[in-house]
Amino acid sequence: MEATLVNPFIEGTLHILDTTAFVKVKPEPPFLKRDQKSQGDITGIVEVSGDLSGTAAISFSEQSILGIVSAMFGEDMTEINDEIYDAVGEISNMVAGHVTTKIAETGKKVKVKFREIKSGKDAVIEHVQGARHVLVLPFKSTKGKVVIEVSYV
């Protein structure tokens, strides 16, 4: 999997977390996913279409998303509720916009859009059909665990 197709997801996610919630992250070792199980408690999924076909998932532990949204809203969030779902959708949309722009800079025409939110530790994350690999990029943040998954056909 080409770094030019993965890095926009990393850059976009980290930039958005930093600018909206002042969250700093440290990468952990990446790995290839062996199952469809969610890497977190709540996940935003985006689709890539056009010159490329793929999916990405941005997963948060409950601790991390509550801390991130608390910082974004300036109020203490204590449970996953509709506001948290909305925030995960908005973060996913912002990442999708960043990725669309960055991949377009490589000369490829793509549309990256938010698809859905999955919740629960055992939620099934379905990536693009026909992909050989799902690359998992875990991060430890000042608020908790954040994981990005990227897959292309």
ChimeraX attribute file (.defattr): number of C-alpha atoms within 10 A of each C-alpha:
attribute: neighborCount
match mode: 1-to-1
recipient: residues
	/A:1	13
	/A:2	7
	/A:3	7
	/A:4	11
	/A:5	18
	/A:6	20
	/A:7	15
	/A:8	19
	/A:9	24
	/A:10	20
	/A:11	14
	/A:12	20
	/A:13	22
	/A:14	20
	/A:15	18
	/A:16	17
	/A:17	20
	/A:18	14
	/A:19	11
	/A:20	14
	/A:21	18
	/A:22	16
	/A:23	20
	/A:24	15
	/A:25	18
	/A:26	12
	/A:27	13
	/A:28	12
	/A:29	8
	/A:30	14
	/A:31	13
	/A:32	12
	/A:33	15
	/A:34	10
	/A:35	10
	/A:36	13
	/A:37	14
	/A:38	23
	/A:39	26
	/A:40	23
	/A:41	20
	/A:42	25
	/A:43	30
	/A:44	25
	/A:45	27
	/A:46	23
	/A:47	21
	/A:48	22
	/A:49	15
	/A:50	11
	/A:51	11
	/A:52	16
	/A:53	18
	/A:54	21
	/A:55	25
	/A:56	30
	/A:57	30
	/A:58	28
	/A:59	26
	/A:60	26
	/A:61	20
	/A:62	23
	/A:63	17
	/A:64	22
	/A:65	27
	/A:66	21
	/A:67	20
	/A:68	27
	/A:69	23
	/A:70	16
	/A:71	18
	/A:72	17
	/A:73	13
	/A:74	10
	/A:75	10
	/A:76	12
	/A:77	18
	/A:78	13
	/A:79	12
	/A:80	15
	/A:81	10
	/A:82	9
	/A:83	13
	/A:84	20
	/A:85	19
	/A:86	13
	/A:87	17
	/A:88	24
	/A:89	20
	/A:90	14
	/A:91	20
	/A:92	28
	/A:93	19
	/A:94	18
	/A:95	26
	/A:96	25
	/A:97	16
	/A:98	20
	/A:99	26
	/A:100	21
	/A:101	16
	/A:102	20
	/A:103	21
	/A:104	14
	/A:105	10
	/A:106	10
	/A:107	9
	/A:108	14
	/A:109	15
	/A:110	19
	/A:111	19
	/A:112	26
	/A:113	20
	/A:114	22
	/A:115	16
	/A:116	15
	/A:117	20
	/A:118	19
	/A:119	19
	/A:120	15
	/A:121	15
	/A:122	13
	/A:123	17
	/A:124	14
	/A:125	20
	/A:126	14
	/A:127	22
	/A:128	19
	/A:129	12
	/A:130	11
	/A:131	13
	/A:132	11
	/A:133	17
	/A:134	23
	/A:135	19
	/A:136	22
	/A:137	20
	/A:138	21
	/A:139	21
	/A:140	15
	/A:141	17
	/A:142	14
	/A:143	22
	/A:144	18
	/A:145	21
	/A:146	26
	/A:147	23
	/A:148	24
	/A:149	26
	/A:150	26
	/A:151	24
	/A:152	24
	/A:153	14
